[in-house]
Amino acid sequence: MRRFVLLPSLWGLALAAAAAPPAARAFDAATVNGLCLAGFNTAMTAAGKTAPAGMAEFTCNCFSTRLQQGQSIDQARTACRDAAAQKFTVK
């Protein structure tokens, strides 16, 4: 099974969303994807790994879609991490 470090900044996103007033909690896929991509790239760099082409976009699109479908951050992160690990090989 392939494993990789994924998106530590998602915890920051979760905390920011939880702390935001209700009116500010509207889902913004572009913002979620931007934060996800930044976190993904940071995590890969910190781990000394190189993600294959398309892996970051695949993972973050998956994450954003699952959040829009009502999954929790933890559920979406786990599902998308596992899906990306099945589809891509990290070097």
C-alpha positions as CSV (number, residue, x, y, z in Angstrom):
1,M,0.0,0.0,0.0
2,R,1.4,3.4,-0.9
3,R,1.2,6.1,1.6
4,F,1.9,9.8,1.4
5,V,1.6,12.8,3.7
6,L,-1.6,14.7,2.8
7,L,-2.8,18.2,3.5
8,P,-1.9,19.2,7.0
9,S,-3.4,22.6,6.2
10,L,-6.8,21.0,6.0
11,W,-6.8,21.2,9.8
12,G,-6.4,25.0,9.5
13,L,-9.2,25.1,7.0
14,A,-11.4,23.1,9.4
15,L,-10.6,25.4,12.3
16,A,-11.2,28.5,10.2
17,A,-14.6,27.1,8.9
18,A,-15.6,26.2,12.4
19,A,-14.7,29.6,13.8
20,A,-16.4,31.6,11.0
21,P,-19.8,33.1,11.6
22,P,-22.7,31.2,10.0
23,A,-23.0,33.7,7.2
24,A,-19.4,33.2,6.2
25,R,-19.6,29.5,6.1
26,A,-20.9,29.3,2.5
27,F,-18.9,26.7,0.5
28,D,-16.5,28.2,-1.9
29,A,-14.9,25.4,-4.0
30,A,-12.3,27.7,-5.5
31,T,-11.1,28.7,-2.0
32,V,-11.1,25.1,-0.8
33,N,-9.2,23.9,-3.8
34,G,-6.7,26.7,-3.4
35,L,-6.0,25.9,0.2
36,C,-6.0,22.2,-0.5
37,L,-3.4,22.6,-3.3
38,A,-1.2,24.8,-1.2
39,G,-1.4,22.3,1.7
40,F,-0.8,19.3,-0.6
41,N,2.3,20.9,-2.2
42,T,3.7,22.0,1.3
43,A,3.2,18.5,2.6
44,M,4.9,16.9,-0.3
45,T,7.9,19.2,0.0
46,A,8.1,18.7,3.7
47,A,8.1,14.9,3.1
48,G,10.8,15.2,0.5
49,K,8.5,13.5,-2.0
50,T,7.5,14.4,-5.6
51,A,3.9,13.9,-6.5
52,P,3.1,12.7,-10.0
53,A,1.5,15.0,-12.5
54,G,-2.2,15.4,-11.8
55,M,-2.1,14.0,-8.2
56,A,-2.6,17.3,-6.4
57,E,-5.6,18.3,-8.6
58,F,-7.1,14.8,-8.4
59,T,-6.9,14.8,-4.6
60,C,-8.1,18.3,-4.1
61,N,-11.0,18.0,-6.5
62,C,-12.0,14.8,-4.7
63,F,-11.8,16.6,-1.4
64,S,-13.8,19.6,-2.5
65,T,-16.5,17.4,-4.1
66,R,-16.9,15.2,-1.0
67,L,-17.2,18.3,1.2
68,Q,-19.9,19.7,-1.1
69,Q,-21.7,16.3,-0.7
70,G,-21.8,16.8,3.0
71,Q,-18.9,14.6,4.2
72,S,-16.9,15.8,7.2
73,I,-13.3,17.0,6.6
74,D,-11.9,13.8,8.1
75,Q,-14.1,11.6,5.9
76,A,-13.3,13.5,2.8
77,R,-9.6,13.6,3.6
78,T,-9.4,9.9,4.3
79,A,-11.4,8.9,1.2
80,C,-9.4,11.1,-1.1
81,R,-6.0,10.2,0.4
82,D,-6.9,6.5,-0.2
83,A,-8.2,7.1,-3.7
84,A,-5.1,9.0,-4.7
85,A,-2.9,6.3,-3.2
86,Q,-4.6,3.8,-5.4
87,K,-4.3,5.9,-8.5
88,F,-0.8,7.4,-8.2
89,T,2.6,6.3,-7.1
90,V,4.6,8.8,-5.1
91,K,8.4,8.9,-5.5
